[in-house]
Amino acid sequence: MVMQAHVTFRDKGSTQCSWLKPPLGWIALNSDGRLTDYGEKIGWLLRDEEGNVMMAYSSGSNGVTIGFVKL
């Protein structure tokens, strides 16, 4: 059995985003993931109420699903 798929990508343009500080005493967790032809990439940041980065992480590997990357 041979399965084929046709995928079409389109340029969505750019979107302006802004980051909101968390309330006093809280920590914000920002994360993102993407799937490329070369594997997946994930990363996250912890920021305090002033926007200072407290901790950061990034990783990449092969053989995972988009569901895992976005989780």
CHARMM internal coordinates of N, CA and C (Angstrom, degrees):
IC EDIT
DIST 1 N 1 CA 1.4535
DIST 1 CA 1 C 1.5286
ANGL 1 N 1 CA 1 C 108.78
DIST 1 C 2 N 1.2936
ANGL 1 CA 1 C 2 N 117.01
DIHE 1 N 1 CA 1 C 2 N 129.34
DIST 2 N 2 CA 1.4564
ANGL 1 C 2 N 2 CA 122.65
DIHE 1 CA 1 C 2 N 2 CA 178.73
DIST 2 CA 2 C 1.5213
ANGL 2 N 2 CA 2 C 108.22
DIHE 1 C 2 N 2 CA 2 C -113.82
DIST 2 C 3 N 1.3262
ANGL 2 CA 2 C 3 N 115.40
DIHE 2 N 2 CA 2 C 3 N 128.80
DIST 3 N 3 CA 1.4659
ANGL 2 C 3 N 3 CA 119.71
DIHE 2 CA 2 C 3 N 3 CA 177.80
DIST 3 CA 3 C 1.5197
ANGL 3 N 3 CA 3 C 108.19
DIHE 2 C 3 N 3 CA 3 C -112.52
DIST 3 C 4 N 1.3023
ANGL 3 CA 3 C 4 N 116.32
DIHE 3 N 3 CA 3 C 4 N 140.53
DIST 4 N 4 CA 1.4509
ANGL 3 C 4 N 4 CA 121.59
DIHE 3 CA 3 C 4 N 4 CA 178.38
DIST 4 CA 4 C 1.5190
ANGL 4 N 4 CA 4 C 109.05
DIHE 3 C 4 N 4 CA 4 C -129.20
DIST 4 C 5 N 1.2928
ANGL 4 CA 4 C 5 N 114.72
DIHE 4 N 4 CA 4 C 5 N 151.79
DIST 5 N 5 CA 1.4639
ANGL 4 C 5 N 5 CA 120.14
DIHE 4 CA 4 C 5 N 5 CA 177.13
DIST 5 CA 5 C 1.5133
ANGL 5 N 5 CA 5 C 108.72
DIHE 4 C 5 N 5 CA 5 C -139.01
DIST 5 C 6 N 1.3102
ANGL 5 CA 5 C 6 N 115.84
DIHE 5 N 5 CA 5 C 6 N 144.30
DIST 6 N 6 CA 1.4607
ANGL 5 C 6 N 6 CA 121.80
DIHE 5 CA 5 C 6 N 6 CA 175.26
DIST 6 CA 6 C 1.5202
ANGL 6 N 6 CA 6 C 107.26
DIHE 5 C 6 N 6 CA 6 C -116.30
DIST 6 C 7 N 1.3214
ANGL 6 CA 6 C 7 N 116.44
DIHE 6 N 6 CA 6 C 7 N 122.77
DIST 7 N 7 CA 1.4551
ANGL 6 C 7 N 7 CA 121.74
DIHE 6 CA 6 C 7 N 7 CA -178.48
DIST 7 CA 7 C 1.5178
ANGL 7 N 7 CA 7 C 108.54
DIHE 6 C 7 N 7 CA 7 C -117.57
DIST 7 C 8 N 1.3174
ANGL 7 CA 7 C 8 N 116.16
DIHE 7 N 7 CA 7 C 8 N 131.33
DIST 8 N 8 CA 1.4615
ANGL 7 C 8 N 8 CA 121.88
DIHE 7 CA 7 C 8 N 8 CA 177.61
DIST 8 CA 8 C 1.5234
ANGL 8 N 8 CA 8 C 108.68
DIHE 7 C 8 N 8 CA 8 C -118.12
DIST 8 C 9 N 1.3108
ANGL 8 CA 8 C 9 N 116.49
DIHE 8 N 8 CA 8 C 9 N 126.71
DIST 9 N 9 CA 1.4542
ANGL 8 C 9 N 9 CA 121.67
DIHE 8 CA 8 C 9 N 9 CA 176.91
DIST 9 CA 9 C 1.5187
ANGL 9 N 9 CA 9 C 108.93
DIHE 8 C 9 N 9 CA 9 C -104.08
DIST 9 C 10 N 1.3076
ANGL 9 CA 9 C 10 N 115.44
DIHE 9 N 9 CA 9 C 10 N 144.74
DIST 10 N 10 CA 1.4606
ANGL 9 C 10 N 10 CA 119.35
DIHE 9 CA 9 C 10 N 10 CA 176.83
DIST 10 CA 10 C 1.5209
ANGL 10 N 10 CA 10 C 109.06
DIHE 9 C 10 N 10 CA 10 C -132.36
DIST 10 C 11 N 1.2758
ANGL 10 CA 10 C 11 N 115.24
DIHE 10 N 10 CA 10 C 11 N 148.18
DIST 11 N 11 CA 1.4522
ANGL 10 C 11 N 11 CA 121.41
DIHE 10 CA 10 C 11 N 11 CA 178.85
DIST 11 CA 11 C 1.5235
ANGL 11 N 11 CA 11 C 108.61
DIHE 10 C 11 N 11 CA 11 C -75.58
DIST 11 C 12 N 1.3024
ANGL 11 CA 11 C 12 N 116.18
DIHE 11 N 11 CA 11 C 12 N 120.89
DIST 12 N 12 CA 1.4659
ANGL 11 C 12 N 12 CA 120.72
DIHE 11 CA 11 C 12 N 12 CA -179.96
DIST 12 CA 12 C 1.5243
ANGL 12 N 12 CA 12 C 111.83
DIHE 11 C 12 N 12 CA 12 C -89.77
DIST 12 C 13 N 1.3215
ANGL 12 CA 12 C 13 N 116.83
DIHE 12 N 12 CA 12 C 13 N -1.76
DIST 13 N 13 CA 1.4561
ANGL 12 C 13 N 13 CA 119.58
DIHE 12 CA 12 C 13 N 13 CA -177.30
DIST 13 CA 13 C 1.5202
ANGL 13 N 13 CA 13 C 110.00
DIHE 12 C 13 N 13 CA 13 C 80.05
DIST 13 C 14 N 1.2797
ANGL 13 CA 13 C 14 N 117.20
DIHE 13 N 13 CA 13 C 14 N -168.91
DIST 14 N 14 CA 1.4533
ANGL 13 C 14 N 14 CA 120.49
DIHE 13 CA 13 C 14 N 14 CA -179.37
DIST 14 CA 14 C 1.5245
ANGL 14 N 14 CA 14 C 110.51
DIHE 13 C 14 N 14 CA 14 C -109.57
DIST 14 C 15 N 1.3103
ANGL 14 CA 14 C 15 N 114.47
DIHE 14 N 14 CA 14 C 15 N 152.99
DIST 15 N 15 CA 1.4582
ANGL 14 C 15 N 15 CA 122.02
DIHE 14 CA 14 C 15 N 15 CA -179.81
DIST 15 CA 15 C 1.5150
ANGL 15 N 15 CA 15 C 108.02
DIHE 14 C 15 N 15 CA 15 C -126.56
DIST 15 C 16 N 1.3019
ANGL 15 CA 15 C 16 N 116.89
DIHE 15 N 15 CA 15 C 16 N 130.01
DIST 16 N 16 CA 1.4566
ANGL 15 C 16 N 16 CA 120.36
DIHE 15 CA 15 C 16 N 16 CA 177.79
DIST 16 CA 16 C 1.5192
ANGL 16 N 16 CA 16 C 108.86
DIHE 15 C 16 N 16 CA 16 C -82.91
DIST 16 C 17 N 1.3218
ANGL 16 CA 16 C 17 N 116.24
DIHE 16 N 16 CA 16 C 17 N 129.37
DIST 17 N 17 CA 1.4642
ANGL 16 C 17 N 17 CA 122.46
DIHE 16 CA 16 C 17 N 17 CA -178.98
DIST 17 CA 17 C 1.5235
ANGL 17 N 17 CA 17 C 108.87
DIHE 16 C 17 N 17 CA 17 C -125.04
DIST 17 C 18 N 1.2984
ANGL 17 CA 17 C 18 N 115.26
DIHE 17 N 17 CA 17 C 18 N 158.56
DIST 18 N 18 CA 1.4606
ANGL 17 C 18 N 18 CA 119.72
DIHE 17 CA 17 C 18 N 18 CA 174.11
DIST 18 CA 18 C 1.5255
ANGL 18 N 18 CA 18 C 108.40
DIHE 17 C 18 N 18 CA 18 C -138.39
DIST 18 C 19 N 1.3251
ANGL 18 CA 18 C 19 N 115.75
DIHE 18 N 18 CA 18 C 19 N 157.96
DIST 19 N 19 CA 1.4512
ANGL 18 C 19 N 19 CA 121.50
DIHE 18 CA 18 C 19 N 19 CA -178.89
DIST 19 CA 19 C 1.5110
ANGL 19 N 19 CA 19 C 108.72
DIHE 18 C 19 N 19 CA 19 C -109.43
DIST 19 C 20 N 1.3273
ANGL 19 CA 19 C 20 N 116.66
DIHE 19 N 19 CA 19 C 20 N 133.18
DIST 20 N 20 CA 1.4622
ANGL 19 C 20 N 20 CA 121.47
DIHE 19 CA 19 C 20 N 20 CA 178.28
DIST 20 CA 20 C 1.5224
ANGL 20 N 20 CA 20 C 109.62
DIHE 19 C 20 N 20 CA 20 C -103.33
DIST 20 C 21 N 1.3191
ANGL 20 CA 20 C 21 N 116.37
DIHE 20 N 20 CA 20 C 21 N 132.78
DIST 21 N 21 CA 1.4563
ANGL 20 C 21 N 21 CA 120.72
DIHE 20 CA 20 C 21 N 21 CA 178.07
DIST 21 CA 21 C 1.5239
ANGL 21 N 21 CA 21 C 109.77
DIHE 20 C 21 N 21 CA 21 C -65.26
DIST 21 C 22 N 1.3439
ANGL 21 CA 21 C 22 N 117.07
DIHE 21 N 21 CA 21 C 22 N 145.45
DIST 22 N 22 CA 1.4667
ANGL 21 C 22 N 22 CA 118.80
DIHE 21 CA 21 C 22 N 22 CA 175.41
DIST 22 CA 22 C 1.5309
ANGL 22 N 22 CA 22 C 109.80
DIHE 21 C 22 N 22 CA 22 C -74.38
DIST 22 C 23 N 1.3290
ANGL 22 CA 22 C 23 N 117.36
DIHE 22 N 22 CA 22 C 23 N 163.38
DIST 23 N 23 CA 1.4698
ANGL 22 C 23 N 23 CA 120.10
DIHE 22 CA 22 C 23 N 23 CA 177.12
DIST 23 CA 23 C 1.5323
ANGL 23 N 23 CA 23 C 111.53
DIHE 22 C 23 N 23 CA 23 C -61.20
DIST 23 C 24 N 1.3049
ANGL 23 CA 23 C 24 N 116.54
DIHE 23 N 23 CA 23 C 24 N 158.37
DIST 24 N 24 CA 1.4583
ANGL 23 C 24 N 24 CA 123.07
DIHE 23 CA 23 C 24 N 24 CA 179.19
DIST 24 CA 24 C 1.5253
ANGL 24 N 24 CA 24 C 109.78
DIHE 23 C 24 N 24 CA 24 C -53.26
DIST 24 C 25 N 1.3418
ANGL 24 CA 24 C 25 N 115.95
DIHE 24 N 24 CA 24 C 25 N 129.53
DIST 25 N 25 CA 1.4595
ANGL 24 C 25 N 25 CA 121.19
DIHE 24 CA 24 C 25 N 25 CA 179.60
DIST 25 CA 25 C 1.5188
ANGL 25 N 25 CA 25 C 114.58
DIHE 24 C 25 N 25 CA 25 C 88.27
DIST 25 C 26 N 1.3338
ANGL 25 CA 25 C 26 N 117.13
DIHE 25 N 25 CA 25 C 26 N -3.40
DIST 26 N 26 CA 1.4659
ANGL 25 C 26 N 26 CA 121.30
DIHE 25 CA 25 C 26 N 26 CA 179.56
DIST 26 CA 26 C 1.5232
ANGL 26 N 26 CA 26 C 110.05
DIHE 25 C 26 N 26 CA 26 C -104.27
DIST 26 C 27 N 1.3253
ANGL 26 CA 26 C 27 N 116.10
DIHE 26 N 26 CA 26 C 27 N 161.66
DIST 27 N 27 CA 1.4565
ANGL 26 C 27 N 27 CA 123.36
DIHE 26 CA 26 C 27 N 27 CA 175.63
DIST 27 CA 27 C 1.5250
ANGL 27 N 27 CA 27 C 107.69
DIHE 26 C 27 N 27 CA 27 C -121.60
DIST 27 C 28 N 1.3296
ANGL 27 CA 27 C 28 N 116.93
DIHE 27 N 27 CA 27 C 28 N 135.43
DIST 28 N 28 CA 1.4711
ANGL 27 C 28 N 28 CA 121.47
DIHE 27 CA 27 C 28 N 28 CA 178.39
DIST 28 CA 28 C 1.5241
ANGL 28 N 28 CA 28 C 109.56
DIHE 27 C 28 N 28 CA 28 C -97.82
DIST 28 C 29 N 1.3266
ANGL 28 CA 28 C 29 N 115.83
DIHE 28 N 28 CA 28 C 29 N 138.00
DIST 29 N 29 CA 1.4546
ANGL 28 C 29 N 29 CA 122.06
DIHE 28 CA 28 C 29 N 29 CA 174.43
DIST 29 CA 29 C 1.5168
ANGL 29 N 29 CA 29 C 107.35
DIHE 28 C 29 N 29 CA 29 C -111.77
DIST 29 C 30 N 1.3295
ANGL 29 CA 29 C 30 N 117.74
DIHE 29 N 29 CA 29 C 30 N 115.88
DIST 30 N 30 CA 1.4572
ANGL 29 C 30 N 30 CA 123.46
DIHE 29 CA 29 C 30 N 30 CA 175.60
DIST 30 CA 30 C 1.5202
ANGL 30 N 30 CA 30 C 107.46
DIHE 29 C 30 N 30 CA 30 C -109.25
DIST 30 C 31 N 1.3406
ANGL 30 CA 30 C 31 N 116.82
DIHE 30 N 30 CA 30 C 31 N 131.99
DIST 31 N 31 CA 1.4639
ANGL 30 C 31 N 31 CA 120.07
DIHE 30 CA 30 C 31 N 31 CA -178.22
DIST 31 CA 31 C 1.5230
ANGL 31 N 31 CA 31 C 110.39
DIHE 30 C 31 N 31 CA 31 C -139.76
DIST 31 C 32 N 1.3232
ANGL 31 CA 31 C 32 N 115.33
DIHE 31 N 31 CA 31 C 32 N 160.13
DIST 32 N 32 CA 1.4592
ANGL 31 C 32 N 32 CA 120.85
DIHE 31 CA 31 C 32 N 32 CA 177.00
DIST 32 CA 32 C 1.5172
ANGL 32 N 32 CA 32 C 108.26
DIHE 31 C 32 N 32 CA 32 C -158.44
DIST 32 C 33 N 1.3145
ANGL 32 CA 32 C 33 N 114.99
DIHE 32 N 32 CA 32 C 33 N 158.81
DIST 33 N 33 CA 1.4517
ANGL 32 C 33 N 33 CA 120.88
DIHE 32 CA 32 C 33 N 33 CA 176.52
DIST 33 CA 33 C 1.5115
ANGL 33 N 33 CA 33 C 109.48
DIHE 32 C 33 N 33 CA 33 C -150.34
DIST 33 C 34 N 1.3150
ANGL 33 CA 33 C 34 N 115.56
DIHE 33 N 33 CA 33 C 34 N 155.46
DIST 34 N 34 CA 1.4598
ANGL 33 C 34 N 34 CA 119.03
DIHE 33 CA 33 C 34 N 34 CA 177.56
DIST 34 CA 34 C 1.5177
ANGL 34 N 34 CA 34 C 109.23
DIHE 33 C 34 N 34 CA 34 C -150.43
DIST 34 C 35 N 1.2982
ANGL 34 CA 34 C 35 N 115.15
DIHE 34 N 34 CA 34 C 35 N 155.41
DIST 35 N 35 CA 1.4429
ANGL 34 C 35 N 35 CA 122.75
DIHE 34 CA 34 C 35 N 35 CA 178.60
DIST 35 CA 35 C 1.5147
ANGL 35 N 35 CA 35 C 107.87
DIHE 34 C 35 N 35 CA 35 C -116.49
DIST 35 C 36 N 1.3359
ANGL 35 CA 35 C 36 N 116.93
DIHE 35 N 35 CA 35 C 36 N 126.18
DIST 36 N 36 CA 1.4617
ANGL 35 C 36 N 36 CA 121.86
DIHE 35 CA 35 C 36 N 36 CA -179.00
DIST 36 CA 36 C 1.5236
ANGL 36 N 36 CA 36 C 109.29
DIHE 35 C 36 N 36 CA 36 C -120.36
DIST 36 C 37 N 1.3099
ANGL 36 CA 36 C 37 N 115.86
DIHE 36 N 36 CA 36 C 37 N 178.90
DIST 37 N 37 CA 1.4625
ANGL 36 C 37 N 37 CA 120.66
DIHE 36 CA 36 C 37 N 37 CA 175.44
DIST 37 CA 37 C 1.5306
ANGL 37 N 37 CA 37 C 111.06
DIHE 36 C 37 N 37 CA 37 C -65.68
DIST 37 C 38 N 1.3124
ANGL 37 CA 37 C 38 N 117.45
DIHE 37 N 37 CA 37 C 38 N -17.94
DIST 38 N 38 CA 1.4562
ANGL 37 C 38 N 38 CA 122.19
DIHE 37 CA 37 C 38 N 38 CA -175.01
DIST 38 CA 38 C 1.5247
ANGL 38 N 38 CA 38 C 113.37
DIHE 37 C 38 N 38 CA 38 C -105.58
DIST 38 C 39 N 1.3151
ANGL 38 CA 38 C 39 N 118.35
DIHE 38 N 38 CA 38 C 39 N 4.72
DIST 39 N 39 CA 1.4577
ANGL 38 C 39 N 39 CA 122.10
DIHE 38 CA 38 C 39 N 39 CA -179.80
DIST 39 CA 39 C 1.5118
ANGL 39 N 39 CA 39 C 111.21
DIHE 38 C 39 N 39 CA 39 C 129.22
DIST 39 C 40 N 1.3116
ANGL 39 CA 39 C 40 N 115.10
DIHE 39 N 39 CA 39 C 40 N -163.33
DIST 40 N 40 CA 1.4620
ANGL 39 C 40 N 40 CA 119.83
DIHE 39 CA 39 C 40 N 40 CA -178.73
DIST 40 CA 40 C 1.5134
ANGL 40 N 40 CA 40 C 110.77
DIHE 39 C 40 N 40 CA 40 C -108.11
DIST 40 C 41 N 1.3186
ANGL 40 CA 40 C 41 N 115.54
DIHE 40 N 40 CA 40 C 41 N 156.70
DIST 41 N 41 CA 1.4590
ANGL 40 C 41 N 41 CA 122.74
DIHE 40 CA 40 C 41 N 41 CA 176.43
DIST 41 CA 41 C 1.5191
ANGL 41 N 41 CA 41 C 106.70
DIHE 40 C 41 N 41 CA 41 C -134.13
DIST 41 C 42 N 1.3188
ANGL 41 CA 41 C 42 N 117.05
DIHE 41 N 41 CA 41 C 42 N 133.24
DIST 42 N 42 CA 1.4508
ANGL 41 C 42 N 42 CA 121.33
DIHE 41 CA 41 C 42 N 42 CA 175.91
DIST 42 CA 42 C 1.5247
ANGL 42 N 42 CA 42 C 109.08
DIHE 41 C 42 N 42 CA 42 C -133.34
DIST 42 C 43 N 1.3142
ANGL 42 CA 42 C 43 N 116.13
DIHE 42 N 42 CA 42 C 43 N 155.43
DIST 43 N 43 CA 1.4498
ANGL 42 C 43 N 43 CA 119.86
DIHE 42 CA 42 C 43 N 43 CA 177.70
DIST 43 CA 43 C 1.5222
ANGL 43 N 43 CA 43 C 110.73
DIHE 42 C 43 N 43 CA 43 C -163.57
DIST 43 C 44 N 1.3256
ANGL 43 CA 43 C 44 N 115.81
DIHE 43 N 43 CA 43 C 44 N 157.05
DIST 44 N 44 CA 1.4579
ANGL 43 C 44 N 44 CA 120.76
DIHE 43 CA 43 C 44 N 44 CA 175.28
DIST 44 CA 44 C 1.5252
ANGL 44 N 44 CA 44 C 110.81
DIHE 43 C 44 N 44 CA 44 C -151.53
DIST 44 C 45 N 1.3219
ANGL 44 CA 44 C 45 N 115.25
DIHE 44 N 44 CA 44 C 45 N 159.81
DIST 45 N 45 CA 1.4683
ANGL 44 C 45 N 45 CA 123.94
DIHE 44 CA 44 C 45 N 45 CA 178.03
DIST 45 CA 45 C 1.5143
ANGL 45 N 45 CA 45 C 109.50
DIHE 44 C 45 N 45 CA 45 C -132.68
DIST 45 C 46 N 1.3211
ANGL 45 CA 45 C 46 N 117.47
DIHE 45 N 45 CA 45 C 46 N 141.23
DIST 46 N 46 CA 1.4557
ANGL 45 C 46 N 46 CA 122.72
DIHE 45 CA 45 C 46 N 46 CA 168.28
DIST 46 CA 46 C 1.5172
ANGL 46 N 46 CA 46 C 106.73
DIHE 45 C 46 N 46 CA 46 C -107.41
DIST 46 C 47 N 1.3443
ANGL 46 CA 46 C 47 N 116.37
DIHE 46 N 46 CA 46 C 47 N 129.43
DIST 47 N 47 CA 1.4687
ANGL 46 C 47 N 47 CA 120.95
DIHE 46 CA 46 C 47 N 47 CA -179.54
DIST 47 CA 47 C 1.5237
ANGL 47 N 47 CA 47 C 110.59
DIHE 46 C 47 N 47 CA 47 C -128.43
DIST 47 C 48 N 1.3235
ANGL 47 CA 47 C 48 N 115.32
DIHE 47 N 47 CA 47 C 48 N 145.32
DIST 48 N 48 CA 1.4630
ANGL 47 C 48 N 48 CA 119.62
DIHE 47 CA 47 C 48 N 48 CA 177.22
DIST 48 CA 48 C 1.5244
ANGL 48 N 48 CA 48 C 110.63
DIHE 47 C 48 N 48 CA 48 C -85.84
DIST 48 C 49 N 1.3400
ANGL 48 CA 48 C 49 N 116.34
DIHE 48 N 48 CA 48 C 49 N -175.61
DIST 49 N 49 CA 1.4728
ANGL 48 C 49 N 49 CA 120.69
DIHE 48 CA 48 C 49 N 49 CA -175.68
DIST 49 CA 49 C 1.5252
ANGL 49 N 49 CA 49 C 113.78
DIHE 48 C 49 N 49 CA 49 C -67.92
DIST 49 C 50 N 1.3451
ANGL 49 CA 49 C 50 N 117.59
DIHE 49 N 49 CA 49 C 50 N -11.32
DIST 50 N 50 CA 1.4578
ANGL 49 C 50 N 50 CA 121.04
DIHE 49 CA 49 C 50 N 50 CA 175.38
DIST 50 CA 50 C 1.5319
ANGL 50 N 50 CA 50 C 112.43
DIHE 49 C 50 N 50 CA 50 C -96.61
DIST 50 C 51 N 1.3305
ANGL 50 CA 50 C 51 N 116.27
DIHE 50 N 50 CA 50 C 51 N -3.24
DIST 51 N 51 CA 1.4573
ANGL 50 C 51 N 51 CA 120.24
DIHE 50 CA 50 C 51 N 51 CA -179.15
DIST 51 CA 51 C 1.5170
ANGL 51 N 51 CA 51 C 113.68
DIHE 50 C 51 N 51 CA 51 C 90.28
DIST 51 C 52 N 1.3392
ANGL 51 CA 51 C 52 N 117.16
DIHE 51 N 51 CA 51 C 52 N 2.49
DIST 52 N 52 CA 1.4606
ANGL 51 C 52 N 52 CA 121.31
DIHE 51 CA 51 C 52 N 52 CA 178.90
DIST 52 CA 52 C 1.5287
ANGL 52 N 52 CA 52 C 110.20
DIHE 51 C 52 N 52 CA 52 C -71.44
DIST 52 C 53 N 1.3281
ANGL 52 CA 52 C 53 N 116.74
DIHE 52 N 52 CA 52 C 53 N 135.02
DIST 53 N 53 CA 1.4626
ANGL 52 C 53 N 53 CA 121.04
DIHE 52 CA 52 C 53 N 53 CA 178.08
DIST 53 CA 53 C 1.5179
ANGL 53 N 53 CA 53 C 108.49
DIHE 52 C 53 N 53 CA 53 C -74.52
DIST 53 C 54 N 1.3306
ANGL 53 CA 53 C 54 N 115.70
DIHE 53 N 53 CA 53 C 54 N 123.00
DIST 54 N 54 CA 1.4574
ANGL 53 C 54 N 54 CA 122.01
DIHE 53 CA 53 C 54 N 54 CA 179.38
DIST 54 CA 54 C 1.5270
ANGL 54 N 54 CA 54 C 111.17
DIHE 53 C 54 N 54 CA 54 C -94.33
DIST 54 C 55 N 1.3261
ANGL 54 CA 54 C 55 N 116.18
DIHE 54 N 54 CA 54 C 55 N -35.29
DIST 55 N 55 CA 1.4548
ANGL 54 C 55 N 55 CA 121.61
DIHE 54 CA 54 C 55 N 55 CA -178.59
DIST 55 CA 55 C 1.5208
ANGL 55 N 55 CA 55 C 107.88
DIHE 54 C 55 N 55 CA 55 C -158.60
DIST 55 C 56 N 1.3218
ANGL 55 CA 55 C 56 N 116.40
DIHE 55 N 55 CA 55 C 56 N 147.72
DIST 56 N 56 CA 1.4643
ANGL 55 C 56 N 56 CA 121.14
DIHE 55 CA 55 C 56 N 56 CA 178.54
DIST 56 CA 56 C 1.5234
ANGL 56 N 56 CA 56 C 109.03
DIHE 55 C 56 N 56 CA 56 C -140.76
DIST 56 C 57 N 1.3365
ANGL 56 CA 56 C 57 N 115.51
DIHE 56 N 56 CA 56 C 57 N 153.05
DIST 57 N 57 CA 1.4564
ANGL 56 C 57 N 57 CA 121.16
DIHE 56 CA 56 C 57 N 57 CA -179.52
DIST 57 CA 57 C 1.5195
ANGL 57 N 57 CA 57 C 109.24
DIHE 56 C 57 N 57 CA 57 C -147.37
DIST 57 C 58 N 1.3290
ANGL 57 CA 57 C 58 N 116.66
DIHE 57 N 57 CA 57 C 58 N 141.85
DIST 58 N 58 CA 1.4615
ANGL 57 C 58 N 58 CA 120.68
DIHE 57 CA 57 C 58 N 58 CA 171.61
DIST 58 CA 58 C 1.5156
ANGL 58 N 58 CA 58 C 108.26
DIHE 57 C 58 N 58 CA 58 C -146.89
DIST 58 C 59 N 1.3213
ANGL 58 CA 58 C 59 N 115.22
DIHE 58 N 58 CA 58 C 59 N 151.13
DIST 59 N 59 CA 1.4547
ANGL 58 C 59 N 59 CA 120.44
DIHE 58 CA 58 C 59 N 59 CA -177.78
DIST 59 CA 59 C 1.5172
ANGL 59 N 59 CA 59 C 108.97
DIHE 58 C 59 N 59 CA 59 C -156.28
DIST 59 C 60 N 1.3017
ANGL 59 CA 59 C 60 N 115.49
DIHE 59 N 59 CA 59 C 60 N 162.60
DIST 60 N 60 CA 1.4522
ANGL 59 C 60 N 60 CA 121.16
DIHE 59 CA 59 C 60 N 60 CA 175.77
DIST 60 CA 60 C 1.5166
ANGL 60 N 60 CA 60 C 109.36
DIHE 59 C 60 N 60 CA 60 C -153.48
DIST 60 C 61 N 1.3259
ANGL 60 CA 60 C 61 N 116.16
DIHE 60 N 60 CA 60 C 61 N 146.80
DIST 61 N 61 CA 1.4573
ANGL 60 C 61 N 61 CA 120.93
DIHE 60 CA 60 C 61 N 61 CA 176.21
DIST 61 CA 61 C 1.5188
ANGL 61 N 61 CA 61 C 109.29
DIHE 60 C 61 N 61 CA 61 C -161.55
DIST 61 C 62 N 1.2827
ANGL 61 CA 61 C 62 N 116.63
DIHE 61 N 61 CA 61 C 62 N 179.75
DIST 62 N 62 CA 1.4634
ANGL 61 C 62 N 62 CA 122.51
DIHE 61 CA 61 C 62 N 62 CA 179.53
DIST 62 CA 62 C 1.5236
ANGL 62 N 62 CA 62 C 109.82
DIHE 61 C 62 N 62 CA 62 C -112.66
DIST 62 C 63 N 1.3264
ANGL 62 CA 62 C 63 N 116.20
DIHE 62 N 62 CA 62 C 63 N 159.56
DIST 63 N 63 CA 1.4475
ANGL 62 C 63 N 63 CA 121.38
DIHE 62 CA 62 C 63 N 63 CA 169.92
DIST 63 CA 63 C 1.5157
ANGL 63 N 63 CA 63 C 116.19
DIHE 62 C 63 N 63 CA 63 C 84.41
DIST 63 C 64 N 1.3213
ANGL 63 CA 63 C 64 N 118.72
DIHE 63 N 63 CA 63 C 64 N 23.10
DIST 64 N 64 CA 1.4625
ANGL 63 C 64 N 64 CA 119.99
DIHE 63 CA 63 C 64 N 64 CA 176.06
DIST 64 CA 64 C 1.5304
ANGL 64 N 64 CA 64 C 109.66
DIHE 63 C 64 N 64 CA 64 C -115.43
DIST 64 C 65 N 1.3116
ANGL 64 CA 64 C 65 N 115.52
DIHE 64 N 64 CA 64 C 65 N 167.10
DIST 65 N 65 CA 1.4583
ANGL 64 C 65 N 65 CA 120.81
DIHE 64 CA 64 C 65 N 65 CA -179.20
DIST 65 CA 65 C 1.5272
ANGL 65 N 65 CA 65 C 110.22
DIHE 64 C 65 N 65 CA 65 C -94.51
DIST 65 C 66 N 1.3253
ANGL 65 CA 65 C 66 N 116.28
DIHE 65 N 65 CA 65 C 66 N 163.42
DIST 66 N 66 CA 1.4648
ANGL 65 C 66 N 66 CA 120.94
DIHE 65 CA 65 C 66 N 66 CA 177.48
DIST 66 CA 66 C 1.5299
ANGL 66 N 66 CA 66 C 110.55
DIHE 65 C 66 N 66 CA 66 C -63.87
DIST 66 C 67 N 1.3300
ANGL 66 CA 66 C 67 N 117.55
DIHE 66 N 66 CA 66 C 67 N -30.91
DIST 67 N 67 CA 1.4591
ANGL 66 C 67 N 67 CA 120.86
DIHE 66 CA 66 C 67 N 67 CA 176.82
DIST 67 CA 67 C 1.5154
ANGL 67 N 67 CA 67 C 111.76
DIHE 66 C 67 N 67 CA 67 C -61.21
DIST 67 C 68 N 1.3263
ANGL 67 CA 67 C 68 N 117.37
DIHE 67 N 67 CA 67 C 68 N -41.50
DIST 68 N 68 CA 1.4606
ANGL 67 C 68 N 68 CA 121.52
DIHE 67 CA 67 C 68 N 68 CA 177.66
DIST 68 CA 68 C 1.5223
ANGL 68 N 68 CA 68 C 110.33
DIHE 67 C 68 N 68 CA 68 C -67.07
DIST 68 C 69 N 1.3082
ANGL 68 CA 68 C 69 N 117.52
DIHE 68 N 68 CA 68 C 69 N -41.94
DIST 69 N 69 CA 1.4654
ANGL 68 C 69 N 69 CA 121.01
DIHE 68 CA 68 C 69 N 69 CA -178.67
DIST 69 CA 69 C 1.5176
ANGL 69 N 69 CA 69 C 110.34
DIHE 68 C 69 N 69 CA 69 C -61.67
DIST 69 C 70 N 1.3249
ANGL 69 CA 69 C 70 N 118.60
DIHE 69 N 69 CA 69 C 70 N -44.03
DIST 70 N 70 CA 1.4680
ANGL 69 C 70 N 70 CA 121.96
DIHE 69 CA 69 C 70 N 70 CA -177.73
DIST 70 CA 70 C 1.5121
ANGL 70 N 70 CA 70 C 113.03
DIHE 69 C 70 N 70 CA 70 C -78.92
DIST 70 C 71 N 1.3303
ANGL 70 CA 70 C 71 N 117.45
DIHE 70 N 70 CA 70 C 71 N -15.18
DIST 71 N 71 CA 1.4571
ANGL 70 C 71 N 71 CA 121.00
DIHE 70 CA 70 C 71 N 71 CA 178.00
DIST 71 CA 71 C 1.5015
ANGL 71 N 71 CA 71 C 109.39
DIHE 70 C 71 N 71 CA 71 C -69.45
END
COOR INIT
IC SEED 1 N 1 CA 1 C
IC BUILD
